[in-house]
Amino acid sequence: MFYSGYTTDINQWVFTNLTLAGATASYGQAINTYAKELILTNVNMTNNPGTGSLIIANGKLTMDHCLIANHKGSNVLSDSNAADVVINNTIFENNSVTGDSYDVSSVVLLSSSSGNAIIENTIFRNNTTS
């Protein structure tokens, strides 16, 4: 649905009060970005049946008051850069996650070698991985 390539020079990509549903792409279904910072506030991502990761962030990620539900594919969230990840007041619910190209399956996959991960006041409910 939304993509910014590695050659783009975006400091902040901000999504607020948005619903993303029905994404079927095979890689970075809803959001795939190389922006230095991705901010999701009050974003609902529901019923996305594609095979790829739902959100791929390659910079700092902040999620606040989001709902991520009924995703079926590889990782729900994949952050692969040495940057901070902050998830607050967010619900991850009824997601069915299968292995990605590296045979990793996770609701939240943080693969950076540095940076902070802060997850507060967040609910993980009825999620499965295989």
C-alpha positions in Angstrom: 0.0 0.0 0.0 2.7 2.5 1.0 6.4 2.2 0.0 9.4 4.4 0.2 12.6 2.9 -1.4 16.1 2.9 0.1 17.1 5.8 -2.2 14.5 8.1 -0.8 15.5 10.7 1.8 12.5 11.0 4.1 13.1 12.1 7.6 9.7 11.3 9.0 6.8 9.4 7.5 3.7 10.0 9.7 0.4 8.1 9.5 -2.4 9.3 11.8 -6.1 8.3 12.2 -5.9 5.8 9.3 -7.4 2.3 8.6 -5.4 0.0 6.3 -7.3 -3.2 5.4 -7.1 -5.9 2.7 -3.5 -5.6 1.8 -2.4 -8.6 -0.3 1.2 -7.8 -1.4 3.9 -10.4 -0.9 6.5 -8.0 0.7 5.7 -5.1 3.1 2.0 -5.4 2.6 0.8 -2.2 4.2 3.9 -0.2 4.9 7.5 -0.7 3.7 9.8 2.2 4.4 13.4 3.3 4.5 12.4 6.6 6.1 14.6 7.7 9.0 11.5 7.6 11.3 8.0 6.0 10.9 5.3 7.2 13.2 1.9 5.4 13.4 -0.7 7.0 15.6 -4.3 5.7 15.9 -3.7 3.4 12.9 -5.9 0.3 12.5 -4.5 -2.5 10.3 -7.0 -5.3 10.0 -7.8 -8.3 7.8 -4.6 -8.3 5.7 -4.3 -11.7 4.0 -1.1 -11.3 2.0 2.0 -13.4 2.5 4.5 -10.7 3.4 5.3 -8.8 6.6 2.6 -6.2 7.4 5.0 -3.4 8.4 8.6 -3.2 7.5 10.5 -0.3 9.1 14.2 0.5 8.4 14.5 3.4 10.8 13.1 4.5 14.1 9.5 3.3 14.7 6.9 4.7 17.0 3.5 3.1 17.3 0.8 4.6 19.6 -2.8 3.7 20.0 -2.8 1.3 17.1 -4.7 -1.9 16.4 -3.1 -4.7 14.4 -5.5 -7.6 13.9 -6.3 -10.6 11.7 -3.0 -10.4 9.8 -2.1 -13.7 7.9 1.4 -13.8 6.5 4.9 -13.5 7.7 6.0 -11.1 10.5 3.5 -8.5 11.6 6.2 -6.0 12.3 9.8 -6.2 11.1 12.4 -3.6 12.1 15.8 -4.2 10.6 17.8 -1.2 11.3 19.9 0.0 14.3 17.2 2.3 15.5 14.8 2.7 18.4 11.4 1.0 18.4 8.7 2.3 20.7 5.3 0.6 20.9 2.7 2.1 23.3 -1.0 1.5 23.9 -1.2 -0.9 20.9 -3.1 -4.1 20.5 -1.8 -7.1 18.5 -4.7 -9.5 18.2 -5.7 -12.7 16.2 -2.6 -12.6 13.9 -1.4 -15.8 12.3 2.2 -15.6 11.4 4.3 -17.9 9.3 8.0 -18.0 8.5 9.6 -15.4 6.3 12.4 -15.9 3.8 14.8 -16.4 6.7 12.3 -19.0 8.2 11.6 -16.6 11.1 8.1 -16.1 12.4 7.2 -13.5 14.9 4.6 -10.9 15.7 7.3 -8.3 16.4 10.7 -9.1 14.8 13.6 -6.7 15.9 16.7 -7.6 14.0 18.9 -4.6 14.6 22.2 -4.8 16.4 21.6 -1.7 18.5 18.9 0.7 19.5 16.3 0.5 22.2 13.0 -1.4 22.2 10.3 0.0 24.5 7.0 -1.8 24.6 4.5 -0.4 27.1 0.8 -0.7 27.8 0.5 -3.0 24.9 -1.7 -6.2 24.5 -0.7 -9.3 22.6 -3.8 -11.6 22.4 -4.5 -14.8 20.5 -1.5 -14.5 18.1 0.0 -17.7 16.6 3.3 -18.4 14.9 4.5 -21.3 12.9 
